[in-house]
Amino acid sequence: MRKQSSRKIGKAINGLVWLLIVGMGLYILCSSVRVRPLRKLSYIWKAGLLEMEGDLQRAATKTLYPALVYTASGGGAKADSLEEWVLERAVSIIPLYGFLTGQQDYTPAIESTAAYEILIQGGVHDENEINQETGEAFDLAEQVEEENQQATEPEPDGESKADLGEVPSEPSVQGREYSAAELSDFDFLKNNFYIIESNTDISSDLLNAGALLSMDMTLQQDSSAPQILIYHTHSQEGFADSVEGDVRTTIVGVGDRLTEILRERFGYNVIHNTNVYDYMDGELDRNRAYTLAAEDVKRILAENPSIEVLIDLHRDGVNEDTHLVTEVDGKPTAQFMFFNGLSYSRRNGPISYLYNPYIGENLALSLQLKLACEKYYPGVSRKIYLKSLRYNLHLRPKSLLVEAGAQTNTLEEMMNAMDPLAEVLYQVLGNPK
């Protein structure tokens, strides 16, 4: 009788054990498809299993220090037995474990090597800027030495110019149009369209695609009076094949080309101001370039109050092994970048002495232009660069700073870039009337 009773008890215990095993197995299977019922009961099962196996300490080590255990075991060897497998599965469903292993480091997308260098260096340095860390002005005279001064004769006027012709119809869509849902996602917008200098930041309230795209950037003044002013805070910027002393082969000559296209192909009334602000007494001096440019631009605006659009045309500075070029209509074309100053320091907040009432409008113009580039000329524009200072963008709501190409681009590539730039300006600014 006692033997029979012992057998019955043994069978009952065996049955209970198997019931627990089956139950645990079912729970594990359910957890693998993200079905997590009876969370408290599962904890009891897990704790019991750990206690029975005497591996609580080992399981805790695996849970809290998975990388250490991985390394110590020679690189993630598989469990040697069914019991080990069950135990590891039990450990894997501990909420803390899932939380720890589910965390991922977020790294913003970087558009290119050139953009990465900009970020490493703290942004596109402005010659009128004070280093907030040291309190000293940036010295960029050394960057001028990177300019290539090859004695190459420029092409005679007219030979390299494309036929201006009549105002073309809307260009064909070559890229993509982004949906309102995509653009309304702050992280999507910021990561796909902007590079943000480390010294500044921008909020979702300011970088609101719905609000920025709803702003009317079209010209209100007809072409009987000046509408657009193009100028160059840094007029001495040259290119790989610029000719020393020949202004036609510098950024000023590129500004001439942009002016010509906007006037003759699109019918805008454009003033091209070629005054120099960064070359004093026979030497390159950019310490007061933005201050001098602001004074002169204010004078021009006072004389021509009909001007609605200001374009400060620059070229960027990159490593000598970086070439910002793409192809548009079969021609090598320098890439360009729209640039915004936010008058905002990450450390100190709004920079009151650099007040700009038009930051929203500035952002609206650059974003609308960037989206037009993505639609019609994908790859021609780099991400919009956001920096902490102002850069004279406060002088008009429709103020724009453009970094076209770099010192490693050729003059031909730069001239070719003015066609798509003028086209997207036309798409955003509208009919000149």
Secondary structure, DSSP 8 states (H G I E B T S, - for coil): -HHHHHHHHHHHHHHHHHHHHHHHHHHHHHHHTT----HHHHHHHHHHHHHHHT-HHHHHHHHH-HHHHHHHTTS----SSHHHHHHHHHHHT-HHHHHHHH----------HHHHHHHHTTSS--TT-B-TTTSSB---HHHHTT----------TTTS-----S--------S----HHHHH-HHHHHHHHEEE-TT----TTTS-HHHHHHS--S--S-TTS--EEEE-SSTT---TT--TT-GGGSHHHHHHHHHHHHHHTT---EEE----SSEETTEE--TTHHHHHHHHHHHHHHH-TT--EEEEEEEE---TT---EEEETTEEEE-EEEEEE--EETTTEE-GGG--TTHHHHHHHHHHHHHHHHHHSTTSB--EEEESS-TTTTS-TEEEEEEEEETTS-HHHHHHHHHHHHHHHHHHH----
